[in-house]
Amino acid sequence: MALVLSKFRDSLFRLGPLILLIYICISEFHTQFYYWAIFSFNLQFIVIYYWILRDPDILGYGFVFICGFINDVVLSLPLGTSALSYLFVSLVAAYVRNATVRTSLFTDWFTFVVAVFIGNFIYFFLMNRFADAEIEYATLFYNSLFTFILYPLFWSIFEVYKKMTFARRND
């Protein structure tokens, strides 16, 4: 019984990033802090990029696509807008994973800027094309900038989480 409970706990810890992504999409987590009107970042992009790059078995493309649809339904966006943006971020992460021999924070961060700006461009294009909502260039730019700036912080947090999870799994 203790072995089964231990395996269940380890599986739950291993699925932590997927649970986090689903929670972020369901809870309308925008990270808009009202003390600073320009401070917002896209935590979904960070979670998707890091975990597709480091351990794609945890966060598959199907889950990323479904989370995009969940986010669209919760935020009342045109269906598929977030899903396509998330899939593009996943595409860049998969390409970087296959193209690089040894990854580091610098290489991840450098390629992450491409994923963020083009992912937000896809979002902006689809929202302008298929929705009546007005999106400001400055808001999207600041969102991209702060997402890029905060990537190393979350990279460090996820590295610690990954080491704790795999250390638990290998003991």
N, C-alpha and C positions, 0 to 999 in steps of 0.2 A: 504494500500500500504506500509506503514512504517513497519507494522508487518511482511509482506512477505519479505521485504528487510532485516529486522533484522534477521529473521529465515534463510534466504539465507546466510547472513554474518556469522552467528553462525555455520551453516553447513560447510561453507568453512573453518572456523578456525578449526573445528573438523576434517576435512579431511587434515589438514596441514601435518601430518606425511606421509600420502600416496602420497601427491603431492611432498613432499621433496624426498621421495624414488624414485619416477618416474623421477624427475629431475636429481637426482644423477646418475641414470642408463643411462639416455639419454645423459647427458652432458660429459661423460667420466671423471667424477670427481674422480681422483685417489689420490688426496692430496699429490702429489709428489712435495716437495719443493726442488728446485734446489740448495739452499744454503747448505743443508745437504743432502748428497746422500742417507743416510740410513733412513731418516725420511719419512715414509709413514704409513698410517693407513686406515682401511677399514670402512668407515662411514656407508656403507650399513649394515654391521653386527651389528653395534651399534643401528641403527634405528630399524632394524627388531627385535633384541633381546628385546630392551626396550619396544616397543609398543606391541609386542605379549605377553610379560610378564605382562604389566600393563593394556592394553585395547585392547584385541584381536578383538573387533568389528570394530575398525578403520582399522587395517591392517590384512586382512584375508590371509589364506594360498594361495588362488588362486591369489591374487594380488602379493604376494611374488614370486610365481612361474612365473608369467608373467613378473615381473620386472627382474627376473633372465634371462629369454629369451631375453628381451630387452637389457640387459647388454651384453649378449653373441653376439647378432647381431651387436651392436655398436662397440664392441671391437674385432670382428672377431674371437671369440673363438669357440671351438666346442659346438654345440647347447646342452644346458642342463647342462653345467659345473657349471655356476654360480647358476642356478636354484636349483641344488641338494645341493650345499653348503648353499644357503639361506634357503632351506627347512630344512636342518639339524639344523641350528641355531634356526629356528622356533620350531623345535621339542624339543630341549633342553629347550627353553623358556616356551613352553607349559607344559612340564614335571615339571619344577620348579614351575610354577604357580599352578599346581594341587597338588604338593607334599608338598609345604610349607604353613604354616598357616599364618605367618606374615612375609612379605618380608621387607628387608631393603637394603641399599646400599651395605653393606658388603656381604650379602647372594647373591644378584644379581651379584656382582662383582666376587665373588668366583666361582659361576657356569658359569659365562660368559667366564672364561678362558678355561673351557672345550669346550664350544661351538666354541670359536675362533680357538683353536688349531685343533680340529677335523674337523671343517668346512674348514680350510685352508689345512688340510691333504687331504680331499676329492677333493678339487680343484687341489692340487698338483698331486695326484694320477691320476685324470682324464686327466690332461694336459700332464703328462708323458706317459700315456697309449694311448691316442687318438690324440695327436697333436705333431708336430715336434718342438714345441717351447721349448727352454731351460729355465728352472726355477732354479734359484739359491736358495740353502737352506738358506743362510744368508739373502737374501732379504725377503723371506717368514717368516723367524724367526723375523726379525725386524718389519715387517708389523704386525705380531701377537702381538709382545711385545708392540708396540706403540698403537695398537688398545685396548689392555688390559689396558694400563696406562691411556689412554684418556677417558675410559668409565665413570669414576666418573664425569668428567667435563660435558660431554653430558648428563649424568643422571641428574645432577643439572639443566641444561638448559631445559631439557624435563619436569622435575618436575614443574618448574616455568611456562612453557607453558601450562602444563596440568591444573595447578591451575587457570591460567588466563582463559583458555577455559571453564572449568567447572563452574567457578564463573560467567562468562558471561551467561552460559546456564541456571543456576539456578536463576538468577535475574529476 
